[in-house]
């Protein structure tokens, strides 16, 4: 599996988790001290501060440390 294929699969899993999971509280990326938007407390935001559930979320920029 190529790096690009792996990245695509990780993105699919995250989106599925965000959209159909048990909510943020059960997620490994839940970060209650994150007040970026006051609604989603997600530690895996991309450079535009989008979360995996958002259309256009950019996994590449999300993987770069802050």
PDB file of N, CA, C and O in Angstrom:
ATOM      1  N   UNK A   1       0.848  -1.169   0.000  1.00  0.00           N
ATOM      2  CA  UNK A   1       0.000   0.000   0.000  1.00  0.00           C
ATOM      3  C   UNK A   1       0.899   1.239   0.000  1.00  0.00           C
ATOM      4  O   UNK A   1       1.825   1.344   0.804  1.00  0.00           O
ATOM      5  N   UNK A   2       0.622   2.148  -0.885  1.00  0.00           N
ATOM      6  CA  UNK A   2       1.441   3.360  -0.972  1.00  0.00           C
ATOM      7  C   UNK A   2       1.066   4.329   0.148  1.00  0.00           C
ATOM      8  O   UNK A   2       0.028   4.184   0.792  1.00  0.00           O
ATOM      9  N   UNK A   3       1.929   5.317   0.365  1.00  0.00           N
ATOM     10  CA  UNK A   3       1.660   6.342   1.385  1.00  0.00           C
ATOM     11  C   UNK A   3       0.363   7.077   1.068  1.00  0.00           C
ATOM     12  O   UNK A   3      -0.400   7.403   1.977  1.00  0.00           O
ATOM     13  N   UNK A   4       0.108   7.339  -0.195  1.00  0.00           N
ATOM     14  CA  UNK A   4      -1.112   8.036  -0.598  1.00  0.00           C
ATOM     15  C   UNK A   4      -2.348   7.181  -0.327  1.00  0.00           C
ATOM     16  O   UNK A   4      -3.376   7.690   0.120  1.00  0.00           O
ATOM     17  N   UNK A   5      -2.242   5.875  -0.600  1.00  0.00           N
ATOM     18  CA  UNK A   5      -3.351   4.965  -0.309  1.00  0.00           C
ATOM     19  C   UNK A   5      -3.615   4.887   1.204  1.00  0.00           C
ATOM     20  O   UNK A   5      -4.767   4.887   1.638  1.00  0.00           O
ATOM     21  N   UNK A   6      -2.548   4.822   1.991  1.00  0.00           N
ATOM     22  CA  UNK A   6      -2.700   4.805   3.445  1.00  0.00           C
ATOM     23  C   UNK A   6      -3.374   6.079   3.934  1.00  0.00           C
ATOM     24  O   UNK A   6      -4.270   6.033   4.778  1.00  0.00           O
ATOM     25  N   UNK A   7      -2.940   7.210   3.401  1.00  0.00           N
ATOM     26  CA  UNK A   7      -3.512   8.493   3.778  1.00  0.00           C
ATOM     27  C   UNK A   7      -5.007   8.535   3.456  1.00  0.00           C
ATOM     28  O   UNK A   7      -5.802   9.053   4.241  1.00  0.00           O
ATOM     29  N   UNK A   8      -5.379   7.994   2.310  1.00  0.00           N
ATOM     30  CA  UNK A   8      -6.785   7.939   1.918  1.00  0.00           C
ATOM     31  C   UNK A   8      -7.605   7.078   2.856  1.00  0.00           C
ATOM     32  O   UNK A   8      -8.727   7.437   3.212  1.00  0.00           O
ATOM     33  N   UNK A   9      -7.056   5.950   3.257  1.00  0.00           N
ATOM     34  CA  UNK A   9      -7.761   5.050   4.172  1.00  0.00           C
ATOM     35  C   UNK A   9      -7.910   5.677   5.561  1.00  0.00           C
ATOM     36  O   UNK A   9      -8.968   5.567   6.181  1.00  0.00           O
ATOM     37  N   UNK A  10      -6.863   6.327   6.045  1.00  0.00           N
ATOM     38  CA  UNK A  10      -6.942   7.012   7.340  1.00  0.00           C
ATOM     39  C   UNK A  10      -8.019   8.088   7.280  1.00  0.00           C
ATOM     40  O   UNK A  10      -8.803   8.244   8.216  1.00  0.00           O
ATOM     41  N   UNK A  11      -8.052   8.821   6.187  1.00  0.00           N
ATOM     42  CA  UNK A  11      -9.063   9.866   6.017  1.00  0.00           C
ATOM     43  C   UNK A  11     -10.476   9.267   6.038  1.00  0.00           C
ATOM     44  O   UNK A  11     -11.368   9.802   6.696  1.00  0.00           O
ATOM     45  N   UNK A  12     -10.675   8.174   5.329  1.00  0.00           N
ATOM     46  CA  UNK A  12     -11.986   7.503   5.295  1.00  0.00           C
ATOM     47  C   UNK A  12     -12.410   7.048   6.686  1.00  0.00           C
ATOM     48  O   UNK A  12     -13.561   7.229   7.083  1.00  0.00           O
ATOM     49  N   UNK A  13     -11.479   6.461   7.418  1.00  0.00           N
ATOM     50  CA  UNK A  13     -11.793   5.976   8.763  1.00  0.00           C
ATOM     51  C   UNK A  13     -12.153   7.134   9.683  1.00  0.00           C
ATOM     52  O   UNK A  13     -13.118   7.048  10.443  1.00  0.00           O
ATOM     53  N   UNK A  14     -11.392   8.206   9.617  1.00  0.00           N
ATOM     54  CA  UNK A  14     -11.684   9.361  10.466  1.00  0.00           C
ATOM     55  C   UNK A  14     -13.031   9.972  10.134  1.00  0.00           C
ATOM     56  O   UNK A  14     -13.795  10.322  11.035  1.00  0.00           O
ATOM     57  N   UNK A  15     -13.328  10.103   8.860  1.00  0.00           N
ATOM     58  CA  UNK A  15     -14.609  10.673   8.463  1.00  0.00           C
ATOM     59  C   UNK A  15     -15.754   9.768   8.913  1.00  0.00           C
ATOM     60  O   UNK A  15     -16.779  10.252   9.392  1.00  0.00           O
ATOM     61  N   UNK A  16     -15.583   8.473   8.761  1.00  0.00           N
ATOM     62  CA  UNK A  16     -16.608   7.524   9.197  1.00  0.00           C
ATOM     63  C   UNK A  16     -16.800   7.613  10.716  1.00  0.00           C
ATOM     64  O   UNK A  16     -17.930   7.591  11.204  1.00  0.00           O
ATOM     65  N   UNK A  17     -15.710   7.712  11.449  1.00  0.00           N
ATOM     66  CA  UNK A  17     -15.781   7.864  12.900  1.00  0.00           C
ATOM     67  C   UNK A  17     -16.503   9.144  13.287  1.00  0.00           C
ATOM     68  O   UNK A  17     -17.363   9.132  14.167  1.00  0.00           O
ATOM     69  N   UNK A  18     -16.163  10.233  12.643  1.00  0.00           N
ATOM     70  CA  UNK A  18     -16.767  11.535  12.962  1.00  0.00           C
ATOM     71  C   UNK A  18     -18.244  11.560  12.585  1.00  0.00           C
ATOM     72  O   UNK A  18     -19.061  12.123  13.314  1.00  0.00           O
ATOM     73  N   UNK A  19     -18.584  10.965  11.472  1.00  0.00           N
ATOM     74  CA  UNK A  19     -19.950  11.043  10.984  1.00  0.00           C
ATOM     75  C   UNK A  19     -20.892  10.002  11.548  1.00  0.00           C
ATOM     76  O   UNK A  19     -22.090  10.255  11.680  1.00  0.00           O
ATOM     77  N   UNK A  20     -20.363   8.826  11.886  1.00  0.00           N
ATOM     78  CA  UNK A  20     -21.243   7.731  12.281  1.00  0.00           C
ATOM     79  C   UNK A  20     -20.855   7.080  13.601  1.00  0.00           C
ATOM     80  O   UNK A  20     -21.455   6.083  14.002  1.00  0.00           O
ATOM     81  N   UNK A  21     -19.868   7.630  14.269  1.00  0.00           N
ATOM     82  CA  UNK A  21     -19.413   7.036  15.530  1.00  0.00           C
ATOM     83  C   UNK A  21     -20.293   7.453  16.693  1.00  0.00           C
ATOM     84  O   UNK A  21     -21.398   7.964  16.507  1.00  0.00           O
ATOM     85  N   UNK A  22     -19.793   7.230  17.872  1.00  0.00           N
ATOM     86  CA  UNK A  22     -20.534   7.544  19.091  1.00  0.00           C
ATOM     87  C   UNK A  22     -20.287   8.974  19.560  1.00  0.00           C
ATOM     88  O   UNK A  22     -20.541   9.308  20.717  1.00  0.00           O
ATOM     89  N   UNK A  23     -19.801   9.794  18.677  1.00  0.00           N
ATOM     90  CA  UNK A  23     -19.543  11.174  19.049  1.00  0.00           C
ATOM     91  C   UNK A  23     -18.109  11.403  19.469  1.00  0.00           C
ATOM     92  O   UNK A  23     -17.313  10.471  19.579  1.00  0.00           O
ATOM     93  N   UNK A  24     -17.808  12.630  19.695  1.00  0.00           N
ATOM     94  CA  UNK A  24     -16.439  13.034  20.002  1.00  0.00           C
ATOM     95  C   UNK A  24     -15.905  12.438  21.306  1.00  0.00           C
ATOM     96  O   UNK A  24     -14.711  12.158  21.414  1.00  0.00           O
ATOM     97  N   UNK A  25     -16.767  12.246  22.278  1.00  0.00           N
ATOM     98  CA  UNK A  25     -16.289  11.785  23.584  1.00  0.00           C
ATOM     99  C   UNK A  25     -15.567  10.452  23.522  1.00  0.00           C
ATOM    100  O   UNK A  25     -14.705  10.185  24.359  1.00  0.00           O
ATOM    101  N   UNK A  26     -15.896   9.610  22.553  1.00  0.00           N
ATOM    102  CA  UNK A  26     -15.259   8.302  22.417  1.00  0.00           C
ATOM    103  C   UNK A  26     -14.031   8.327  21.517  1.00  0.00           C
ATOM    104  O   UNK A  26     -13.383   7.297  21.333  1.00  0.00           O
ATOM    105  N   UNK A  27     -13.702   9.472  20.959  1.00  0.00           N
ATOM    106  CA  UNK A  27     -12.627   9.580  19.973  1.00  0.00           C
ATOM    107  C   UNK A  27     -11.277   9.848  20.638  1.00  0.00           C
ATOM    108  O   UNK A  27     -11.190  10.580  21.624  1.00  0.00           O
ATOM    109  N   UNK A  28     -10.234   9.246  20.083  1.00  0.00           N
ATOM    110  CA  UNK A  28      -8.872   9.466  20.581  1.00  0.00           C
ATOM    111  C   UNK A  28      -8.412  10.908  20.366  1.00  0.00           C
ATOM    112  O   UNK A  28      -7.501  11.375  21.049  1.00  0.00           O
ATOM    113  N   UNK A  29      -9.032  11.608  19.432  1.00  0.00           N
ATOM    114  CA  UNK A  29      -8.633  12.981  19.122  1.00  0.00           C
ATOM    115  C   UNK A  29      -9.470  14.018  19.859  1.00  0.00           C
ATOM    116  O   UNK A  29      -9.323  15.215  19.616  1.00  0.00           O
ATOM    117  N   UNK A  30     -10.345  13.572  20.756  1.00  0.00           N
ATOM    118  CA  UNK A  30     -11.149  14.501  21.544  1.00  0.00           C
ATOM    119  C   UNK A  30     -10.226  15.297  22.456  1.00  0.00           C
ATOM    120  O   UNK A  30      -9.412  14.732  23.186  1.00  0.00           O
ATOM    121  N   UNK A  31     -10.367  16.612  22.401  1.00  0.00           N
ATOM    122  CA  UNK A  31      -9.486  17.503  23.157  1.00  0.00           C
ATOM    123  C   UNK A  31     -10.342  18.592  23.786  1.00  0.00           C
ATOM    124  O   UNK A  31     -10.555  19.634  23.166  1.00  0.00           O
ATOM    125  N   UNK A  32     -10.834  18.382  24.993  1.00  0.00           N
ATOM    126  CA  UNK A  32     -11.783  19.321  25.594  1.00  0.00           C
ATOM    127  C   UNK A  32     -11.249  20.735  25.771  1.00  0.00           C
ATOM    128  O   UNK A  32     -12.036  21.677  25.867  1.00  0.00           O
ATOM    129  N   UNK A  33      -9.940  20.906  25.817  1.00  0.00           N
ATOM    130  CA  UNK A  33      -9.402  22.258  25.974  1.00  0.00           C
ATOM    131  C   UNK A  33      -9.324  23.026  24.658  1.00  0.00           C
ATOM    132  O   UNK A  33      -8.959  24.202  24.653  1.00  0.00           O
ATOM    133  N   UNK A  34      -9.661  22.378  23.541  1.00  0.00           N
ATOM    134  CA  UNK A  34      -9.671  23.038  22.235  1.00  0.00           C
ATOM    135  C   UNK A  34     -10.946  23.855  22.099  1.00  0.00           C
ATOM    136  O   UNK A  34     -12.044  23.297  22.091  1.00  0.00           O
ATOM    137  N   UNK A  35     -10.811  25.153  21.995  1.00  0.00           N
ATOM    138  CA  UNK A  35     -11.973  26.023  21.876  1.00  0.00           C
ATOM    139  C   UNK A  35     -12.014  26.705  20.517  1.00  0.00           C
ATOM    140  O   UNK A  35     -12.468  27.844  20.405  1.00  0.00           O
ATOM    141  N   UNK A  36     -11.549  26.024  19.497  1.00  0.00           N
ATOM    142  CA  UNK A  36     -11.477  26.606  18.164  1.00  0.00           C
ATOM    143  C   UNK A  36     -12.827  27.102  17.678  1.00  0.00           C
ATOM    144  O   UNK A  36     -12.919  28.191  17.112  1.00  0.00           O
ATOM    145  N   UNK A  37     -13.881  26.312  17.892  1.00  0.00           N
ATOM    146  CA  UNK A  37     -15.197  26.745  17.424  1.00  0.00           C
ATOM    147  C   UNK A  37     -16.285  26.577  18.480  1.00  0.00           C
ATOM    148  O   UNK A  37     -17.444  26.910  18.232  1.00  0.00           O
ATOM    149  N   UNK A  38     -15.925  26.067  19.648  1.00  0.00           N
ATOM    150  CA  UNK A  38     -16.895  25.910  20.714  1.00  0.00           C
ATOM    151  C   UNK A  38     -17.882  24.772  20.522  1.00  0.00           C
ATOM    152  O   UNK A  38     -18.761  24.567  21.359  1.00  0.00           O
ATOM    153  N   UNK A  39     -17.751  24.031  19.435  1.00  0.00           N
ATOM    154  CA  UNK A  39     -18.670  22.923  19.165  1.00  0.00           C
ATOM    155  C   UNK A  39     -17.932  21.600  19.068  1.00  0.00           C
ATOM    156  O   UNK A  39     -18.276  20.642  19.761  1.00  0.00           O
ATOM    157  N   UNK A  40     -16.925  21.542  18.217  1.00  0.00           N
ATOM    158  CA  UNK A  40     -16.150  20.319  18.037  1.00  0.00           C
ATOM    159  C   UNK A  40     -14.804  20.494  18.712  1.00  0.00           C
ATOM    160  O   UNK A  40     -14.053  21.414  18.387  1.00  0.00           O
ATOM    161  N   UNK A  41     -14.505  19.628  19.634  1.00  0.00           N
ATOM    162  CA  UNK A  41     -13.248  19.703  20.367  1.00  0.00           C
ATOM    163  C   UNK A  41     -12.306  18.655  19.783  1.00  0.00           C
ATOM    164  O   UNK A  41     -12.105  17.588  20.363  1.00  0.00           O
ATOM    165  N   UNK A  42     -11.739  18.974  18.640  1.00  0.00           N
ATOM    166  CA  UNK A  42     -10.977  18.011  17.862  1.00  0.00           C
ATOM    167  C   UNK A  42      -9.513  18.437  17.748  1.00  0.00           C
ATOM    168  O   UNK A  42      -9.210  19.579  17.401  1.00  0.00           O
ATOM    169  N   UNK A  43      -8.622  17.508  18.044  1.00  0.00           N
ATOM    170  CA  UNK A  43      -7.193  17.791  18.014  1.00  0.00           C
ATOM    171  C   UNK A  43      -6.562  17.513  16.655  1.00  0.00           C
ATOM    172  O   UNK A  43      -5.357  17.711  16.496  1.00  0.00           O
ATOM    173  N   UNK A  44      -7.327  17.064  15.677  1.00  0.00           N
ATOM    174  CA  UNK A  44      -6.744  16.724  14.382  1.00  0.00           C
ATOM    175  C   UNK A  44      -7.283  17.643  13.294  1.00  0.00           C
ATOM    176  O   UNK A  44      -7.786  17.189  12.266  1.00  0.00           O
ATOM    177  N   UNK A  45      -7.170  18.924  13.538  1.00  0.00           N
ATOM    178  CA  UNK A  45      -7.613  19.940  12.577  1.00  0.00           C
ATOM    179  C   UNK A  45      -6.551  20.164  11.516  1.00  0.00           C
ATOM    180  O   UNK A  45      -5.359  19.967  11.753  1.00  0.00           O
ATOM    181  N   UNK A  46      -7.002  20.576  10.355  1.00  0.00           N
ATOM    182  CA  UNK A  46      -6.055  20.875   9.279  1.00  0.00           C
ATOM    183  C   UNK A  46      -5.635  22.347   9.352  1.00  0.00           C
ATOM    184  O   UNK A  46      -5.967  23.042  10.311  1.00  0.00           O
ATOM    185  N   UNK A  47      -4.915  22.811   8.351  1.00  0.00           N
ATOM    186  CA  UNK A  47      -4.403  24.181   8.367  1.00  0.00           C
ATOM    187  C   UNK A  47      -5.507  25.230   8.312  1.00  0.00           C
ATOM    188  O   UNK A  47      -5.279  26.385   8.672  1.00  0.00           O
ATOM    189  N   UNK A  48      -6.706  24.842   7.864  1.00  0.00           N
ATOM    190  CA  UNK A  48      -7.843  25.764   7.811  1.00  0.00           C
ATOM    191  C   UNK A  48      -8.741  25.605   9.038  1.00  0.00           C
ATOM    192  O   UNK A  48      -9.835  26.166   9.091  1.00  0.00           O
ATOM    193  N   UNK A  49      -8.270  24.837  10.022  1.00  0.00           N
ATOM    194  CA  UNK A  49      -8.998  24.550  11.265  1.00  0.00           C
ATOM    195  C   UNK A  49     -10.239  23.701  11.047  1.00  0.00           C
ATOM    196  O   UNK A  49     -11.154  23.721  11.870  1.00  0.00           O
ATOM    197  N   UNK A  50     -10.281  22.946   9.938  1.00  0.00           N
ATOM    198  CA  UNK A  50     -11.379  22.027   9.669  1.00  0.00           C
ATOM    199  C   UNK A  50     -11.110  20.704  10.376  1.00  0.00           C
ATOM    200  O   UNK A  50      -9.960  20.334  10.614  1.00  0.00           O
ATOM    201  N   UNK A  51     -12.185  19.999  10.707  1.00  0.00           N
ATOM    202  CA  UNK A  51     -12.068  18.666  11.316  1.00  0.00           C
ATOM    203  C   UNK A  51     -12.372  17.619  10.245  1.00  0.00           C
ATOM    204  O   UNK A  51     -12.914  17.966   9.196  1.00  0.00           O
ATOM    205  N   UNK A  52     -12.037  16.344  10.481  1.00  0.00           N
ATOM    206  CA  UNK A  52     -12.250  15.320   9.450  1.00  0.00           C
ATOM    207  C   UNK A  52     -13.681  15.229   8.943  1.00  0.00           C
ATOM    208  O   UNK A  52     -13.893  14.818   7.801  1.00  0.00           O
ATOM    209  N   UNK A  53     -14.650  15.588   9.732  1.00  0.00           N
ATOM    210  CA  UNK A  53     -16.045  15.539   9.323  1.00  0.00           C
ATOM    211  C   UNK A  53     -16.375  16.567   8.234  1.00  0.00           C
ATOM    212  O   UNK A  53     -17.309  16.372   7.455  1.00  0.00           O
ATOM    213  N   UNK A  54     -15.608  17.658   8.184  1.00  0.00           N
ATOM    214  CA  UNK A  54     -15.863  18.722   7.204  1.00  0.00           C
ATOM    215  C   UNK A  54     -15.436  18.331   5.802  1.00  0.00           C
ATOM    216  O   UNK A  54     -14.403  17.687   5.620  1.00  0.00           O
ATOM    217  N   UNK A  55     -16.235  18.722   4.800  1.00  0.00           N
ATOM    218  CA  UNK A  55     -15.814  18.559   3.408  1.00  0.00           C
ATOM    219  C   UNK A  55     -14.582  19.420   3.193  1.00  0.00           C
ATOM    220  O   UNK A  55     -14.505  20.537   3.705  1.00  0.00           O
ATOM    221  N   UNK A  56     -13.635  18.916   2.453  1.00  0.00           N
ATOM    222  CA  UNK A  56     -12.436  19.683   2.153  1.00  0.00           C
ATOM    223  C   UNK A  56     -11.356  19.571   3.214  1.00  0.00           C
ATOM    224  O   UNK A  56     -10.324  20.235   3.116  1.00  0.00           O
ATOM    225  N   UNK A  57     -11.579  18.731   4.239  1.00  0.00           N
ATOM    226  CA  UNK A  57     -10.549  18.531   5.258  1.00  0.00           C
ATOM    227  C   UNK A  57      -9.287  18.011   4.593  1.00  0.00           C
ATOM    228  O   UNK A  57      -9.349  17.102   3.764  1.00  0.00           O
ATOM    229  N   UNK A  58      -8.145  18.580   4.950  1.00  0.00           N
ATOM    230  CA  UNK A  58      -6.872  18.247   4.313  1.00  0.00           C
ATOM    231  C   UNK A  58      -6.005  17.434   5.281  1.00  0.00           C
ATOM    232  O   UNK A  58      -5.396  17.980   6.201  1.00  0.00           O
ATOM    233  N   UNK A  59      -5.966  16.127   5.053  1.00  0.00           N
ATOM    234  CA  UNK A  59      -5.223  15.249   5.947  1.00  0.00           C
ATOM    235  C   UNK A  59      -3.732  15.596   5.982  1.00  0.00           C
ATOM    236  O   UNK A  59      -3.098  15.488   7.031  1.00  0.00           O
ATOM    237  N   UNK A  60      -3.177  16.005   4.860  1.00  0.00           N
ATOM    238  CA  UNK A  60      -1.744  16.308   4.822  1.00  0.00           C
ATOM    239  C   UNK A  60      -1.393  17.440   5.777  1.00  0.00           C
ATOM    240  O   UNK A  60      -0.416  17.346   6.520  1.00  0.00           O
ATOM    241  N   UNK A  61      -2.181  18.506   5.762  1.00  0.00           N
ATOM    242  CA  UNK A  61      -1.867  19.617   6.666  1.00  0.00           C
ATOM    243  C   UNK A  61      -2.248  19.287   8.106  1.00  0.00           C
ATOM    244  O   UNK A  61      -1.688  19.867   9.037  1.00  0.00           O
ATOM    245  N   UNK A  62      -3.180  18.376   8.304  1.00  0.00           N
ATOM    246  CA  UNK A  62      -3.559  17.964   9.654  1.00  0.00           C
ATOM    247  C   UNK A  62      -2.451  17.145  10.318  1.00  0.00           C
ATOM    248  O   UNK A  62      -2.335  17.133  11.543  1.00  0.00           O
ATOM    249  N   UNK A  63      -1.640  16.465   9.514  1.00  0.00           N
ATOM    250  CA  UNK A  63      -0.585  15.626  10.050  1.00  0.00           C
ATOM    251  C   UNK A  63       0.666  16.411  10.434  1.00  0.00           C
ATOM    252  O   UNK A  63       1.555  15.871  11.093  1.00  0.00           O
ATOM    253  N   UNK A  64       0.745  17.664  10.036  1.00  0.00           N
ATOM    254  CA  UNK A  64       1.883  18.508  10.384  1.00  0.00           C
ATOM    255  C   UNK A  64       1.672  19.030  11.790  1.00  0.00           C
ATOM    256  O   UNK A  64       0.595  19.540  12.098  1.00  0.00           O
ATOM    257  N   UNK A  65       2.667  18.916  12.647  1.00  0.00           N
ATOM    258  CA  UNK A  65       2.491  19.351  14.027  1.00  0.00           C
ATOM    259  C   UNK A  65       2.370  20.877  14.108  1.00  0.00           C
ATOM    260  O   UNK A  65       2.877  21.611  13.259  1.00  0.00           O
ATOM    261  N   UNK A  66       1.687  21.316  15.148  1.00  0.00           N
ATOM    262  CA  UNK A  66       1.478  22.754  15.354  1.00  0.00           C
ATOM    263  C   UNK A  66       2.737  23.464  15.779  1.00  0.00           C
ATOM    264  O   UNK A  66       2.720  24.677  15.991  1.00  0.00           O
TER     265      UNK A  66
END
